[in-house]
Amino acid sequence: MLSPCFLTMAEITEKIYAMLEPLLEGTDIFIVSIKVKPTNNIKVFLDADSGFSIEKCTFINRKLYAQIELAEMFPEGDFSLEVSSPGIDEPLLWFRQYQKNIGRTVCVTDSEGKETTGVMKGATEEKITLEVKPAKQKDAILTVEIPFSNIKKTVVQIIF
């Protein structure tokens, strides 16, 4: 095994990704992102088409932690591991997340900084479709299509 002194953050991320893939095989769980801090803090953000329960999270955390220890990536176990869903206030990063959130209210910021809030009615490989209620027309509903190439970020909105 290589000593962690010789592993870059990118290499650690790559190794974590490779360890996760077999753990997720045959499930509806998918990787959203992996972040490694210089303090050897590893944050793994996962999601699932059917929802990412605490049971799924705990299972993956235990299995991944054991694999990292077994691989001796960090001297004397000098690392921390956090496995969670990205959180409702985090931007959607993957097409699969867009599909999962059809029917929910989202706020889309386009490449020019303009925000559009509406209910996501569809997502294709090219664009998303929102139903938007214009502020000045109470009963009107507009259908707005936004190409992915024009989306800077999309965040699911919490509606009470």
C-alpha positions as MATLAB code, in Angstrom:
seq = 'MLSPCFLTMAEITEKIYAMLEPLLEGTDIFIVSIKVKPTNNIKVFLDADSGFSIEKCTFINRKLYAQIELAEMFPEGDFSLEVSSPGIDEPLLWFRQYQKNIGRTVCVTDSEGKETTGVMKGATEEKITLEVKPAKQKDAILTVEIPFSNIKKTVVQIIF';
ca = [
       0.000    0.000    0.000;
       1.081    3.538   -0.653;
       1.512    5.750    2.345;
      -1.077    8.557    2.489;
       1.820   10.980    2.246;
       2.060    9.967   -1.401;
      -1.659   10.056   -2.192;
      -3.205   13.232   -3.529;
      -6.762   14.258   -2.647;
      -7.789   13.204   -6.152;
      -6.218    9.755   -5.687;
      -7.945    9.295   -2.329;
     -11.255   10.312   -3.895;
     -10.672    7.846   -6.742;
      -9.942    5.018   -4.273;
     -13.058    5.818   -2.224;
     -15.136    5.844   -5.407;
     -13.715    2.435   -6.394;
     -14.533    1.041   -2.928;
     -18.094    2.397   -3.063;
     -19.067    1.066   -6.489;
     -19.273   -2.608   -5.441;
     -21.144   -1.671   -2.243;
     -23.820    0.104   -4.286;
     -24.107   -2.553   -6.991;
     -27.620   -3.958   -7.268;
     -29.136   -1.100   -5.258;
     -30.825    2.129   -6.305;
     -28.207    4.122   -4.355;
     -25.904    6.395   -6.350;
     -22.912    8.618   -5.613;
     -23.602   12.351   -5.666;
     -20.140   13.542   -4.574;
     -17.079   12.653   -2.535;
     -15.087   15.343   -0.750;
     -11.769   14.833    1.022;
     -10.360   17.526    3.279;
      -6.644   17.888    4.106;
      -7.518   16.803    7.675;
      -8.371   13.327    6.278;
     -12.077   14.032    6.679;
     -13.940   12.097    3.998;
     -17.479   13.181    3.170;
     -19.497   10.889    0.939;
     -22.828   12.142   -0.341;
     -25.192    9.474   -1.656;
     -28.781    9.440   -2.824;
     -31.245    6.741   -3.830;
     -34.177    6.653   -6.188;
     -36.369    5.283   -3.383;
     -34.940    7.642   -0.753;
     -31.727    7.358    1.234;
     -32.756    6.035    4.649;
     -30.666    6.114    7.820;
     -30.415    2.307    7.588;
     -28.892    2.489    4.111;
     -26.566    5.259    5.268;
     -25.372    3.303    8.315;
     -24.810    0.135    6.282;
     -22.683    1.921    3.653;
     -20.762    3.887    6.312;
     -19.766    0.733    8.236;
     -18.748   -1.209    5.128;
     -16.783    1.681    3.623;
     -15.044    2.511    6.914;
     -13.874   -1.112    7.211;
     -12.547   -1.075    3.642;
     -10.626    2.165    4.191;
      -9.046    0.717    7.342;
      -8.205   -2.547    5.569;
      -6.547   -0.640    2.710;
      -4.404    1.249    5.266;
      -4.878    4.511    3.400;
      -4.298    6.558    6.569;
      -1.653    5.926    9.249;
      -2.992    4.744   12.587;
      -6.571    5.174   11.398;
      -6.122    8.954   11.251;
      -9.290    9.730    9.257;
     -12.982   10.416    9.704;
     -15.787    9.307    7.442;
     -19.193   10.896    7.001;
     -21.780    9.266    4.763;
     -25.031   11.139    4.199;
     -27.451   12.432    1.635;
     -26.462   15.837    0.238;
     -29.242   17.628    2.095;
     -32.321   19.335    0.741;
     -30.607   22.716    0.392;
     -27.770   21.405   -1.803;
     -27.978   21.946   -5.571;
     -28.913   19.018   -7.791;
     -25.818   17.740   -9.592;
     -26.911   14.714  -11.596;
     -29.699   13.988  -14.085;
     -30.847   11.149  -11.831;
     -31.471   13.695   -9.045;
     -33.581   15.797  -11.399;
     -35.682   12.766  -12.326;
     -36.122   11.845   -8.673;
     -37.420   15.339   -7.866;
     -40.073   15.622  -10.576;
     -43.214   16.983   -8.934;
     -41.310   19.073   -6.384;
     -40.868   22.828   -6.314;
     -37.382   23.921   -7.386;
     -35.540   27.194   -7.802;
     -33.408   27.279  -10.932;
     -30.648   29.843  -11.342;
     -29.664   30.261  -14.971;
     -26.236   31.117  -16.332;
     -27.108   34.832  -16.222;
     -28.171   34.692  -12.546;
     -31.936   34.871  -13.166;
     -33.978   32.699  -10.789;
     -37.108   30.798  -11.797;
     -39.165   28.951   -9.197;
     -41.785   26.391  -10.143;
     -42.880   22.790   -9.969;
     -40.629   20.507  -12.005;
     -42.888   18.592  -14.368;
     -40.267   16.806  -16.420;
     -36.596   16.229  -17.088;
     -34.995   14.949  -20.259;
     -31.311   14.673  -21.109;
     -31.514   18.168  -22.665;
     -33.836   20.222  -20.449;
     -36.197   20.481  -17.518;
     -39.800   21.647  -17.657;
     -41.304   23.796  -14.909;
     -44.816   24.999  -14.194;
     -44.476   28.578  -13.020;
     -47.123   30.880  -11.522;
     -46.434   34.463  -12.647;
     -46.586   36.968   -9.772;
     -48.929   39.369  -11.583;
     -51.402   36.747  -12.846;
     -52.827   34.807   -9.890;
     -54.617   32.044  -11.814;
     -52.180   31.716  -14.707;
     -49.672   28.898  -15.012;
     -46.831   29.056  -17.504;
     -44.807   26.128  -18.766;
     -41.120   27.005  -18.904;
     -38.413   24.847  -20.451;
     -34.845   25.410  -19.335;
     -31.981   23.666  -21.137;
     -29.364   22.063  -18.884;
     -26.739   24.057  -20.769;
     -28.320   27.215  -19.303;
     -28.644   25.987  -15.691;
     -26.118   27.232  -13.154;
     -27.822   25.499  -10.221;
     -31.116   23.964   -9.172;
     -32.199   23.681   -5.538;
     -35.282   21.850   -4.263;
     -37.478   24.216   -2.244;
     -39.008   23.261    1.080;
     -42.711   24.105    1.001;
     -44.731   24.144    4.225;
];
